[in-house]
Amino acid sequence: MEIGKVIQSKFKNSKHKAVVNLRYTSNYLGNIQNSYMAKFDLSMPQFNILRILRGANGSISVNSVKERMVEKSPNTTRLMDKLIDKGLMERVRCESDRRVVYVSITEAGLKILKQIDDDQQSELDFTGNMTEEEAEVLSNLLDKLRG
């Protein structure tokens, strides 16, 4: 449904409409993703941390994780503490520099990501009514918007 009808509003111009539509759609997708991740007792930022750790193929510094996060969060350490408590990741201090902390994903973390990967193919496919070309155009436009 067209954004003006959804939120019952008029816009100054097409650029204003696009920004409002982007924000509305981001919240819409976020709500669906958060509900989905709740089935696994994870938040989207926790899921993001686990994916970063899986992609690292070994230990990486906490600062590297923070730099790679999709949603920057001042609570990254607290999010990691919760993942450690759940047994999904582990933390190790650098022996040569005690200020540096490394983190890595555990087997349990890999297992839950595999379960999510297998399950989410249909559950979180928001692009089902878009062609590959449309998805590429959308991605390019979003890159352009960030400048």
ZADO-1210 file (C-alpha; in nm, 4 decimals, padded with zeros to 6 digits):
<atoms>
<atom x="00.0000" y="00.0000" z="00.0000" code="MET" pos="1"/>
<atom x="00.1226" y="00.3510" z="-00.0838" code="GLU" pos="2"/>
<atom x="00.2932" y="00.5243" z="00.2124" code="ILE" pos="3"/>
<atom x="00.0695" y="00.8342" z="00.2050" code="GLY" pos="4"/>
<atom x="-00.2359" y="00.6146" z="00.2543" code="LYS" pos="5"/>
<atom x="-00.0709" y="00.3998" z="00.5219" code="VAL" pos="6"/>
<atom x="00.0191" y="00.6904" z="00.7481" code="ILE" pos="7"/>
<atom x="-00.2574" y="00.9202" z="00.6198" code="GLN" pos="8"/>
<atom x="-00.0231" y="01.2050" z="00.5383" code="SER" pos="9"/>
<atom x="00.0815" y="01.4335" z="00.2556" code="LYS" pos="10"/>
<atom x="00.4424" y="01.5143" z="00.1756" code="PHE" pos="11"/>
<atom x="00.6285" y="01.8331" z="00.0810" code="LYS" pos="12"/>
<atom x="00.7888" y="01.6605" z="-00.2166" code="ASN" pos="13"/>
<atom x="00.9051" y="01.3220" z="-00.3428" code="SER" pos="14"/>
<atom x="01.2306" y="01.3349" z="-00.1460" code="LYS" pos="15"/>
<atom x="01.0422" y="01.3937" z="00.1798" code="HIS" pos="16"/>
<atom x="00.8078" y="01.1085" z="00.0899" code="LYS" pos="17"/>
<atom x="01.1051" y="00.8789" z="00.0180" code="ALA" pos="18"/>
<atom x="01.2702" y="00.9506" z="00.3538" code="VAL" pos="19"/>
<atom x="00.9451" y="00.8935" z="00.5460" code="VAL" pos="20"/>
<atom x="00.8839" y="00.5758" z="00.3458" code="ASN" pos="21"/>
<atom x="01.2371" y="00.4538" z="00.4191" code="LEU" pos="22"/>
<atom x="01.1978" y="00.5153" z="00.7941" code="ARG" pos="23"/>
<atom x="00.8526" y="00.3528" z="00.8010" code="TYR" pos="24"/>
<atom x="00.9743" y="00.0508" z="00.6047" code="THR" pos="25"/>
<atom x="01.2833" y="00.0148" z="00.8239" code="SER" pos="26"/>
<atom x="01.0657" y="00.0040" z="01.1359" code="ASN" pos="27"/>
<atom x="00.8230" y="-00.2356" z="00.9672" code="TYR" pos="28"/>
<atom x="01.1007" y="-00.4790" z="00.8736" code="LEU" pos="29"/>
<atom x="01.2680" y="-00.4385" z="01.2143" code="GLY" pos="30"/>
<atom x="00.9487" y="-00.5333" z="01.3967" code="ASN" pos="31"/>
<atom x="00.9099" y="-00.8473" z="01.1878" code="ILE" pos="32"/>
<atom x="01.2748" y="-00.9420" z="01.2368" code="GLN" pos="33"/>
<atom x="01.2598" y="-00.8792" z="01.6123" code="ASN" pos="34"/>
<atom x="00.9517" y="-01.0987" z="01.6455" code="SER" pos="35"/>
<atom x="01.1230" y="-01.3708" z="01.4457" code="TYR" pos="36"/>
<atom x="01.4461" y="-01.3559" z="01.6483" code="MET" pos="37"/>
<atom x="01.2484" y="-01.3751" z="01.9737" code="ALA" pos="38"/>
<atom x="01.1797" y="-01.7409" z="01.8829" code="LYS" pos="39"/>
<atom x="01.5524" y="-01.7985" z="01.9321" code="PHE" pos="40"/>
<atom x="01.5776" y="-01.5740" z="02.2406" code="ASP" pos="41"/>
<atom x="01.7905" y="-01.3262" z="02.0441" code="LEU" pos="42"/>
<atom x="01.7644" y="-00.9591" z="01.9561" code="SER" pos="43"/>
<atom x="01.8627" y="-00.8375" z="01.6093" code="MET" pos="44"/>
<atom x="02.1849" y="-00.6783" z="01.7416" code="PRO" pos="45"/>
<atom x="02.2772" y="-01.0078" z="01.9118" code="GLN" pos="46"/>
<atom x="02.2075" y="-01.1918" z="01.5864" code="PHE" pos="47"/>
<atom x="02.4268" y="-00.9388" z="01.4051" code="ASN" pos="48"/>
<atom x="02.7121" y="-00.9994" z="01.6520" code="ILE" pos="49"/>
<atom x="02.6875" y="-01.3761" z="01.6009" code="LEU" pos="50"/>
<atom x="02.6939" y="-01.3357" z="01.2225" code="ARG" pos="51"/>
<atom x="03.0007" y="-01.1116" z="01.2468" code="ILE" pos="52"/>
<atom x="03.1755" y="-01.3699" z="01.4638" code="LEU" pos="53"/>
<atom x="03.0873" y="-01.6542" z="01.2276" code="ARG" pos="54"/>
<atom x="03.2227" y="-01.4563" z="00.9330" code="GLY" pos="55"/>
<atom x="03.5463" y="-01.3794" z="01.1165" code="ALA" pos="56"/>
<atom x="03.6491" y="-01.7484" z="01.1140" code="ASN" pos="57"/>
<atom x="03.8243" y="-01.7163" z="01.4489" code="GLY" pos="58"/>
<atom x="03.8742" y="-01.4660" z="01.7279" code="SER" pos="59"/>
<atom x="03.8438" y="-01.0943" z="01.6582" code="ILE" pos="60"/>
<atom x="03.8648" y="-00.7912" z="01.8812" code="SER" pos="61"/>
<atom x="03.5563" y="-00.6421" z="02.0424" code="VAL" pos="62"/>
<atom x="03.6342" y="-00.3160" z="01.8609" code="ASN" pos="63"/>
<atom x="03.6266" y="-00.4968" z="01.5250" code="SER" pos="64"/>
<atom x="03.2819" y="-00.6324" z="01.6093" code="VAL" pos="65"/>
<atom x="03.1604" y="-00.2828" z="01.7013" code="LYS" pos="66"/>
<atom x="03.2923" y="-00.1413" z="01.3713" code="GLU" pos="67"/>
<atom x="03.1131" y="-00.4072" z="01.1639" code="ARG" pos="68"/>
<atom x="02.7723" y="-00.3872" z="01.3305" code="MET" pos="69"/>
<atom x="02.4769" y="-00.2909" z="01.1121" code="VAL" pos="70"/>
<atom x="02.3135" y="-00.1025" z="01.4003" code="GLU" pos="71"/>
<atom x="02.5758" y="00.0767" z="01.6048" code="LYS" pos="72"/>
<atom x="02.4992" y="00.0355" z="01.9731" code="SER" pos="73"/>
<atom x="02.6524" y="00.1789" z="02.2882" code="PRO" pos="74"/>
<atom x="02.5397" y="-00.1446" z="02.4580" code="ASN" pos="75"/>
<atom x="02.7594" y="-00.3787" z="02.2545" code="THR" pos="76"/>
<atom x="02.9479" y="-00.5030" z="02.5605" code="THR" pos="77"/>
<atom x="02.6214" y="-00.5768" z="02.7423" code="ARG" pos="78"/>
<atom x="02.4869" y="-00.7563" z="02.4315" code="LEU" pos="79"/>
<atom x="02.8028" y="-00.9671" z="02.4217" code="MET" pos="80"/>
<atom x="02.7739" y="-01.0431" z="02.7949" code="ASP" pos="81"/>
<atom x="02.4262" y="-01.1847" z="02.7314" code="LYS" pos="82"/>
<atom x="02.5549" y="-01.3978" z="02.4423" code="LEU" pos="83"/>
<atom x="02.8355" y="-01.5284" z="02.6661" code="ILE" pos="84"/>
<atom x="02.5820" y="-01.6096" z="02.9386" code="ASP" pos="85"/>
<atom x="02.3829" y="-01.8079" z="02.6791" code="LYS" pos="86"/>
<atom x="02.6977" y="-01.9962" z="02.5767" code="GLY" pos="87"/>
<atom x="02.6862" y="-01.8625" z="02.2197" code="LEU" pos="88"/>
<atom x="03.0196" y="-01.6788" z="02.2245" code="MET" pos="89"/>
<atom x="03.3296" y="-01.6543" z="02.4385" code="GLU" pos="90"/>
<atom x="03.5699" y="-01.3779" z="02.5397" code="ARG" pos="91"/>
<atom x="03.9477" y="-01.3935" z="02.5872" code="VAL" pos="92"/>
<atom x="04.1797" y="-01.1129" z="02.7021" code="ARG" pos="93"/>
<atom x="04.4926" y="-01.0522" z="02.4983" code="CYS" pos="94"/>
<atom x="04.7970" y="-01.1671" z="02.6974" code="GLU" pos="95"/>
<atom x="05.0285" y="-00.8976" z="02.5601" code="SER" pos="96"/>
<atom x="04.7804" y="-00.6089" z="02.6045" code="ASP" pos="97"/>
<atom x="04.5180" y="-00.6607" z="02.8746" code="ARG" pos="98"/>
<atom x="04.3091" y="-00.3736" z="02.7329" code="ARG" pos="99"/>
<atom x="04.2387" y="-00.5740" z="02.4177" code="VAL" pos="100"/>
<atom x="03.9605" y="-00.8315" z="02.4328" code="VAL" pos="101"/>
<atom x="03.8981" y="-01.0958" z="02.1690" code="TYR" pos="102"/>
<atom x="03.5677" y="-01.2732" z="02.1109" code="VAL" pos="103"/>
<atom x="03.4672" y="-01.5782" z="01.9116" code="SER" pos="104"/>
<atom x="03.1548" y="-01.7793" z="01.8405" code="ILE" pos="105"/>
<atom x="03.1010" y="-02.1143" z="02.0120" code="THR" pos="106"/>
<atom x="02.9670" y="-02.4354" z="01.8597" code="GLU" pos="107"/>
<atom x="02.6301" y="-02.3535" z="02.0203" code="ALA" pos="108"/>
<atom x="02.6385" y="-02.0137" z="01.8484" code="GLY" pos="109"/>
<atom x="02.7140" y="-02.1736" z="01.5127" code="LEU" pos="110"/>
<atom x="02.4341" y="-02.4222" z="01.5684" code="LYS" pos="111"/>
<atom x="02.1736" y="-02.1537" z="01.6377" code="ILE" pos="112"/>
<atom x="02.2861" y="-01.9551" z="01.3307" code="LEU" pos="113"/>
<atom x="02.2515" y="-02.2671" z="01.1156" code="LYS" pos="114"/>
<atom x="01.9016" y="-02.3181" z="01.2536" code="GLN" pos="115"/>
<atom x="01.8115" y="-01.9549" z="01.1763" code="ILE" pos="116"/>
<atom x="01.9666" y="-01.9759" z="00.8280" code="ASP" pos="117"/>
<atom x="01.7690" y="-02.2894" z="00.7464" code="ASP" pos="118"/>
<atom x="01.4450" y="-02.1502" z="00.8873" code="ASP" pos="119"/>
<atom x="01.4506" y="-01.7897" z="00.7709" code="GLN" pos="120"/>
<atom x="01.4639" y="-01.8535" z="00.3985" code="GLN" pos="121"/>
<atom x="01.0873" y="-01.8260" z="00.3749" code="SER" pos="122"/>
<atom x="01.0095" y="-01.6540" z="00.7055" code="GLU" pos="123"/>
<atom x="01.2121" y="-01.3379" z="00.6451" code="LEU" pos="124"/>
<atom x="01.2108" y="-01.3099" z="00.2679" code="ASP" pos="125"/>
<atom x="01.0837" y="-00.9534" z="00.2333" code="PHE" pos="126"/>
<atom x="01.1858" y="-00.9307" z="-00.1297" code="THR" pos="127"/>
<atom x="00.9520" y="-01.2001" z="-00.2589" code="GLY" pos="128"/>
<atom x="00.7591" y="-00.9553" z="-00.4744" code="ASN" pos="129"/>
<atom x="01.0745" y="-00.7925" z="-00.6167" code="MET" pos="130"/>
<atom x="01.2863" y="-00.9091" z="-00.9055" code="THR" pos="131"/>
<atom x="01.6630" y="-00.9472" z="-00.8660" code="GLU" pos="132"/>
<atom x="01.7039" y="-00.6359" z="-01.0800" code="GLU" pos="133"/>
<atom x="01.4662" y="-00.4333" z="-00.8592" code="GLU" pos="134"/>
<atom x="01.6485" y="-00.5475" z="-00.5478" code="ALA" pos="135"/>
<atom x="01.9789" y="-00.4384" z="-00.7028" code="GLU" pos="136"/>
<atom x="01.8345" y="-00.0972" z="-00.7961" code="VAL" pos="137"/>
<atom x="01.6994" y="-00.0549" z="-00.4412" code="LEU" pos="138"/>
<atom x="02.0356" y="-00.1480" z="-00.2913" code="SER" pos="139"/>
<atom x="02.2168" y="00.0943" z="-00.5219" code="ASN" pos="140"/>
<atom x="01.9738" y="00.3746" z="-00.4348" code="LEU" pos="141"/>
<atom x="02.0235" y="00.3131" z="-00.0630" code="LEU" pos="142"/>
<atom x="02.4016" y="00.3246" z="-00.1136" code="ASP" pos="143"/>
<atom x="02.3585" y="00.6515" z="-00.3021" code="LYS" pos="144"/>
<atom x="02.1396" y="00.7946" z="-00.0250" code="LEU" pos="145"/>
<atom x="02.4161" y="00.7328" z="00.2307" code="ARG" pos="146"/>
<atom x="02.6472" y="00.9182" z="-00.0072" code="GLY" pos="147"/>
</atoms>
